[in-house]
Amino acid sequence: MINPENRDQSAPTTGRDAHKSRSVGPPDERRGEDGPIGGAKSRAGIRELLRQHPALGELRSIELDRLIERGEVLHFEPNELMLQQGTASDCALFIVSGQADIAVETAYGAIHIADGLPKMMIGEIGAFTLMPRIATVRARTALDALRIGRTQLLELGRANPQFLLFVVEQLGERLSRLNRAIGFYTNALGALERNDFDQRLLDELLHPMPELADFSQSFLRLAEQITVRRRHFEEMANAAAIQRSMLPRAFKAEGAFAAIDLYGELHPAREVGGDFFDYFTIDDRRLVVTIGDVSGKGIPASLFMAITQSLIRLTLREDGDFAAQIGRVNGLLAADNGEAMFATAFCVIVDVAAGRLTYSNCGHNAPLLLRGDGTIERLGPTGPPLAASANVQFRTASRPFGAGDRLVLFSDGLPEATNRAGAFFGDDNVEHAIREHATATAQDLVRGLLHRATQFEDGAPRYDDIACVALIYRRSEHRLSERQSGDK
């Protein structure tokens, strides 16, 4: 079971408490422990490096100067932590000098995936989407980096659409490179299983193509150290760790959202899958909840899932017409979609202050809206699946959402859970299980619903992923009880 509550949240976002911070004010005021900050670390030096960046280099001089003035130069000693996997993404780092190691942490150790070099920006995708860090970065040598806060990045994105496009392109490039590496891993594992691991494949592992050079250490380890079964198990564990890192953290019912109880779980049929769910706030009164199901299974589905989830987050955080935003996500996913993959998705914006939800159902299973009076409404499709076609108009619909109401979202793996006789769990059983938990918390509702499906399966193999999310607008007496408990 993938549960966001199990993720370690204690590590710092950066190692800022452990290293020196240097201002980048006027040259005669910039003095570190070893004297004036000169060379690449001077204002002019940093500006010149920023100009060589493919996206930041398009900015005007005054914008670059403002970026430098509002940032801070951080110094890291060798092996010092810069960014920690699993922590909040509140900034990006632009490497001014030195080198860094970028690795994914797993239960079997850290897996090196890239080198951090001067003129490279790291952490910008997470900072834009507010997703937890999906990798750990450590200084390999003494290193200086310009810290750019999330607020600055958002301002850059609003003023420079090309910068936003660059961030999306970077996401696609990195996932594409990961896809090629996984394909290469798969070929090597197949050769090992067939016991025909020839010299040519071994040479390719020891001397990878330039675009896969970042994975050379893993290739070497595959070629020389790890058996077939353990290699496959570890690689799937790595992919599962990345997928877990993309799940939202436990929801905090604070401020205007104190009335909201929200919980979700994801159960892949394999080590990784194509189902996803997410939730995040837009402002101090609006909350977004999404769930989706990508066509296919395994690694390809999980990669397309990661792109879909990131695009939805990035797009819906901007003010604009909801239907047009969904259309924009669809257009980006449909472009150059040679594998003809698609994703069903349900996206809902909950305005807590207004007591209303607005949703777009892109070919997904209809969530069930259980009212406080016991009536149930199914929120059916308002448009086709994402990436199924580029030229599509998407619609939205709206419903009241008040005290005692609960919205239950799920992927098709839930009603299509199969028992030993080949029968489906079915929509009627889903509705019955939801009614059984009509007074339960969001967590108990989700777990109770999944428990019913597991009981129905009776040990039969599961062929599809299951994602499930419950959103409850708690009654006022529940909120009063919580406040009284907190006063004790």
Stockholm file with secondary structure:
# STOCKHOLM 1.0

chainA/1-488         MINPENRDQSAPTTGRDAHKSRSVGPPDERRGEDGPIGGAKSRAGIRELLRQHPALGELRSIELDRLIERGEVLHFEPNELMLQQGTASDCALFIVSGQADIAVETAYGAIHIADGLPKMMIGEIGAFTLMPRIATVRARTALDALRIGRTQLLELGRANPQFLLFVVEQLGERLSRLNRAIGFYTNALGALERNDFDQRLLDELLHPMPELADFSQSFLRLAEQITVRRRHFEEMANAAAIQRSMLPRAFKAEGAFAAIDLYGELHPAREVGGDFFDYFTIDDRRLVVTIGDVSGKGIPASLFMAITQSLIRLTLREDGDFAAQIGRVNGLLAADNGEAMFATAFCVIVDVAAGRLTYSNCGHNAPLLLRGDGTIERLGPTGPPLAASANVQFRTASRPFGAGDRLVLFSDGLPEATNRAGAFFGDDNVEHAIREHATATAQDLVRGLLHRATQFEDGAPRYDDIACVALIYRRSEHRLSERQSGDK
#=GR chainA/1-488 SS CBCGGGSCCCSCSSCTTTSCEECCCCGGGCEETTEECCGGGSHHHHHHHHHTSTTGGGSCHHHHHHHHHHSEEEEECTTCEEECTTSCCCEEEEEEESCEEEEEEETTEEEEEEEECTTCEESHHHHHHTCCCSSEEEESSSEEEEEEEHHHHHHHHHHCHHHHHHHHHHHHHHHHHHHHHHHHHHHHHHHHHTTCCCHHHHHHHHSCCGGGGGGHHHHHHHHHTCCHHHHHHHHHHHHHHHHHHTSCCCCCCCGGGGGEEEEEEEECSSSSCSEEEEEEESSSSEEEEEEEEESSCHHHHHHHHHHHHHHHHHHHTSCSCHHHHHHHHHHHHHTTCTTCCCEEEEEEEEETTTTEEEEEEESCCCCEEECTTSCEEECCCSBCCBTSCSSCCCCCEEEECCTTCEEEEECTTTTTCBCTTSCBCHHHHHHHHHHHTTTSCHHHHHHHHHHHHHHHHTTCCCCSCEEEEEEEECCHHHHHHHHHHHHC
#=GC SS_cons         CBCGGGSCCCSCSSCTTTSCEECCCCGGGCEETTEECCGGGSHHHHHHHHHTSTTGGGSCHHHHHHHHHHSEEEEECTTCEEECTTSCCCEEEEEEESCEEEEEEETTEEEEEEEECTTCEESHHHHHHTCCCSSEEEESSSEEEEEEEHHHHHHHHHHCHHHHHHHHHHHHHHHHHHHHHHHHHHHHHHHHHTTCCCHHHHHHHHSCCGGGGGGHHHHHHHHHTCCHHHHHHHHHHHHHHHHHHTSCCCCCCCGGGGGEEEEEEEECSSSSCSEEEEEEESSSSEEEEEEEEESSCHHHHHHHHHHHHHHHHHHHTSCSCHHHHHHHHHHHHHTTCTTCCCEEEEEEEEETTTTEEEEEEESCCCCEEECTTSCEEECCCSBCCBTSCSSCCCCCEEEECCTTCEEEEECTTTTTCBCTTSCBCHHHHHHHHHHHTTTSCHHHHHHHHHHHHHHHHTTCCCCSCEEEEEEEECCHHHHHHHHHHHHC
//
